């Protein structure tokens, strides 16, 4: 039973939601939705339908859930896989990721050729690095390891699941538990494997978006895992450190980089391009907006190679394509993912937000890479079905090809 006061309050809230949604629809379509086929009735239909639900439904509607459902349906009608309604928790997680923070367990995951999500990197000191497998004997080393195959998250099988869904399942509010079941290949016998179960508590982590190191032969290696608010500062630090080591060439590794903030990719472009534009944004109007290289710095000062693969997407593709169009450096690896669209976040009352595709990006040379990707100058496959790991020179043919290419340039 619902009290009259609660019903009245719910009805008032629903009326306000209805009014807000109607206003949003009307202002989103200047002049309304009227046209030769009478689409203007859509606005009235939405308002009328919500009033009927409020007045006649046996189950009193929850205004917050109703608003979320309407927004989710509205975005779904666009049939755009990159647009979505974000509830307050999802929007908070997105803001944290953009700032270089997230609540999770501390692993980076890629998908192998068999469809298994595989642990690619474990953050030192994270829950994933410290958790002991269930029933582990005393003295057994804790933590997940690179190469572990994820089978399930909280009992849900994730074999064949796309990377974005896996990352969403691993993330969650700090203090909540998550249980992972994994398949770990035996080190001595790769064909043998054991299943292990880990239960850990999520916490807020600050994760570097970029790692750097000096490789044998005087080559610097900068691997960019994502473009967030921390990436430009970390890029500056990496370049300074490698210059101090007098490297003769650099590898800029954009493999498995899903993208992120376009503004961060623009800032990184300062080190790779002498000027010009990083890309053009082409919104619905069709009028292209240039994204210039902001305050260009001197280039790296040494030859460099950019590594890409099928998991390099969005802002990572944008940067790789700009380097290729400028002929600043060769791209090595595999064709990129092909996400040539740009999303913008529109915060909403109540803590949620809309993530909407607002433009395609066009490369400086005029290419639209959406659903096509960027084809590297030197194609080198990576054997995902083997124990090979990204970044390990002895087992990473793409990295080895990049280093060899730099060696030939140095010898020329």
N, C-alpha and C positions, 0 to 999 in steps of 0.2 A: 504494500500500500504506500502511495506517495502522498505526503501532506499537501494541502492547498498551497502553503507557502513555498514548498520545494517545487511544486508544479508551476507556480507563477514565476518563480525565479528561473526555472528551466525554460519556460516559454519566452520570457523576456530575453534571455541569452540567445535563444534560437532565433527570435526576431532580429536581434542585433546581428547575428551571424548571417541571416538571410539578407539583411540590408547591406552588410559589408560585401557579401559575395556578389550581389546584384550590382553594387557600385563598382566593384572590381571588373566585372564583365563589361559594364557600360563604358568605363574609362579605358579599358584595354582595347575597345573597338570604337574609336571616335565615330560618332554618327550612328552608333548602335550596330546591330547585326542585320539591319534591314537590307534588303536587296531584291532583285527581281523574283526570287523564289520565296520571299517572306521569312527569311531567317531571323528577323527581329523577334519572332515569337519565342525563340530559344531563351531569351532573358526572362520573359514572363513565365515560361514553363518551369525554369529552375526555381524562381521565387514561389510560384504556385505549388510546385511539388513539395518544397520544404515546408510550406504552411500546412499542407495536407498531412505530412508526416507528424508535425508538431501537434495537430489537433486531433487526429483520428487514430494514430497508431496505439495499439494496446500496450506496447512496450514504450515508455517515455524515452525519447531520444536523448542521448548525451551530446550536448552541443560541441564539445571538443572532438569527440569521435566522429560526429557528423561532419564537422568542418574538414577534418583530416581526410575522411572518405571522399568528400566532394572534390577536394584538391587533388587527391591521388587519382580519382577518375578523370579529372580535367587534364592532368598531365599525361595520363595513360592514353587519352584520345589523340595526343600528338603523334603517337607511334614512333617516338624517338627514344632509343635505348639509353641515351645519355642524359635525358631530362628526368627529374623525379621530384616528388615532394619529400622533404626531410622533416621528420618529427624533431622535437626539441633535443632528444638524446643524440640522434644521428647528426643534427646540425652542430651540436657541441663537439662531437667527435671529429667532424670535418674541420671545424675551426682549430681544434688541437693539432690535427695532422698538418694543416697549412702552416702552423706556427712551429712545427717540428716536434710536437708532443702528441702522444696518444696513449690511451689506456688499453693495455693488452698484455701479452706474455713475452714479447721480445724476439720474434723470429721473422725472417724474411723467407717467403715461400715462392717457388717457381713450379711450373708444371712440366713433367717429363713426357717423353713420347708415348708412354703407356697410359697417360691421363692421371698419373698420381701427382698430387701436390707434394713437392719435395722441399725439405728444409735447405735453404741456400746459405743462410747466415743466422747466427745466434748472437744476440746482444749480450756482451759481458755483463755479469751481475744481474741479469734479468731473471724473472721467474722461470723462463725456459732453460736458462743456464744453471739454475740452482736446484730445480726439482729432481727428486729421486724417483725412479720407476717404482710402481707399486710392487711390493713384495721383494724389493731388491735386497740381496744379502749384504751384510756389513762390509764396508770397504769398496763397494762398487762405485765408480765415478758417477756423479749425478749429471743431469742435464740432457737436453736434446743435442744432436750433432748434425752438422751439414751432411746431407745424404739420406737422413731419415725420411721415410715416406709416410705421409699422414693418411691414415685410413678413415678416422672418424673424429668429429668434434662433438662432445656431449652426446655421444651415441648416434649421431647423424653421419651416415656415410658421405664422404666428400670425394670419393674416387670419380674422376671425370668432371668435377665441379670447377667452374671458372675461378680465376685468381681473385677477382673482386668479391665473390661470395665467400670464399675461404677467409679472406682478410676480415670481412664483416663478422664472420662467426668467431674468429679468434679475438676480435676486439670486444669491448664491453665495459660496463662501469667498474671503476677501481674497487677492489674488495670482493668481487664476485669470483666464484670458482669456475674453472673450465677443465674438462677432462679430455685428453688427447690419446688416441690409440694409434700407435705407429708400427711400421715394419722397418726393422733395422738390418741392413745387409751385414753379414759377418765380414770382418776385415780380412781374415785369412782366406775365406772362401766366399767370394762375392755372390755365388749362386745360393748359398745358405742364408737364412734370415731368421730373425726372431721377432715376435710381436711383444711390444711393451706398452704399458699404460701409465700415463703421467697425469696427475691432478695438481693444478697450480692455481694461485690466486692472482688475478690481474692487478696491475698497478700502473700508475701514470709513469711513462718513460719519456725521456728526452733522447732522441736518437739522431746521430749524425746522418745528414743526408749525403755525405760525401766522405770517401776515404782516399788516402793517397799513400804512395810508397815509392821507393827507388828500386827499379828492377836491375838485374845484371846488365852490363853493357852501357851504363849511363843513361838509361831510359826511365823517365818518370811516368807513373801510372796514377791517373785520377779517375776514380769510379764514382759516378753520380747516381745515387739510388733513387732520388726524387727531387723535384723542384719545389722547395718550400721556403719559408721566410729565412731559414738559416743557410740555405745553399750559397747565396752570393758571398757571404762573409767567410764561409768555409772554403769556397773556391779561392778567394784572395789569399787566405792563409796557406793553402796547398801550393799555389803558384809561387809564393814567396819562399816557402821551404824548399821546393824543388829547384828553384833558381839558385838558392844558396848552395845547393849540392852540385851545381854546374852540369845539370843533365844536358845531353845533346839532342834529345828528342822526347816527346811526350805522347802518351796514349790517353785519350779522353774516352772513357768507357761509359756508354749510355745503354748498355744491355740491361734488360729487365727493369728499365726505368719507366714507370707508368705515366710520367709527366707530373702535373701539378700546376703551380702558379706560372702563368705566362710571363708575369713581371720578373720572376726569378730567372727564367730562361733568357730574358732580355739582358739582365745584368751579367749573366755568365757569358753571353755573346760578346761582351766588351773585351774579353781575353782572347777570343777566337777570331773575331772579324775586325778589320780596320775601320769599318764604318758602314754606311748604307742602311738597309733595313733588315730586320730579322724575318719579318713576314708582313703580309697585308691581311687585315681582317675584312671579310666580306659579309656584312649583315644582310637582312632580308631586303633592304633597299637596293642592294647591288652596288652601292658606292663603296669602293675599297678604302680602308683606313690604314695608312702605313704605321708600322711599329719600328721606329728607327732604333739603331744600336745606340743606347744612351751613353753619352760622354765617352766615346771610344778611347780605350787605353792603347798603349803599344801592344802589338800581338805578343804571343808567348815568347817570341825571340828565337825559337827553335822549331824545326819541323814537327808536326803532330799528325796523328791518325785518330779518327773517331770510330769506335766500335759500336755496332748496332745489331739488334736481332729482332725476332718476331714479337718480343715483349717490350720493345721500345715504342712508346706511344705518346700521343698528344704533344706536350711541350718538348719532350725529348726528340720527337720527330721534327717538330718545328725548327729546333736548333740544328739538328743534323742536316735537314734539307737546306737551310741557309748556308751552312758550311760548304755543302756540295755545290749549290748554285754559284757561290762566290769563288769556287775552285781554291778555297783556302787550304783544304786538306782532303785526302781520300777517305771515303767511308769503307770499312771492312766488316764483313759478317754476313748477316741474312736480311732479307726484306723486312722492313718494320711493320708494325701492327696495322696501321692505316686508320688512325683516328684523327681526322683533320678538322675537327670541330672544336669550338670554344664554348665553354659553359660560364654563365654568370650566376652568382648567388643573390637572391632577393629575399632578405629577412622579412618575416611576417610577425604580426602580433601574436604573443603567446609562446615565442621561442623557437618556432619552426622556420622553415625557409623553403623557397622554390629554387631548384637548380635547373636552369633552362639553357638549352643550346641557343646562342644568340648570333653566332656567325660561323662561317668556315674560315680557316686560315689558308691563304694562298702564298706559296713560296716566293722569294724574291724573283725567281725566274718565271713565275706565272703558273706554277703547277698546283692543282688541287689534289692532295694526297689521300683524301677521305676514301676509305674502302679500297685503296690502292697501295698505300704505303710508299716508302722510299727504298729504292733498290740500291744497294751499296755498289761502289765502284769495283771492289774486289769481293766476290762472293766466296765465303768459306762456311761450310756447314759445321754445326756443333752436334756431336753424338750424344744427345740427351739420354738415350737408352743405356749408356755405359756409365761406369762410376766417375767419368770425367766431371770436373767442377770448374765453373767460371772462375777466372782469376788465378788459376794454378798453371804456371807456364808449361810444366811438363805434360799436362793433360788437357790444355785448353788450346785447340788449334787456331781459334780466332785471335787470341792474344799473341800466340806465337807468330802468326802471319803478320800482325801489326808490328811486332818488334823486328821481324826480318825486313819488313818494308822500310822501317826507319833506319836499319843498319845499311841497307842499300843506298838510301838517300845520303847518309853520312859519308859513305865511301865514294859517292859520285863526285 
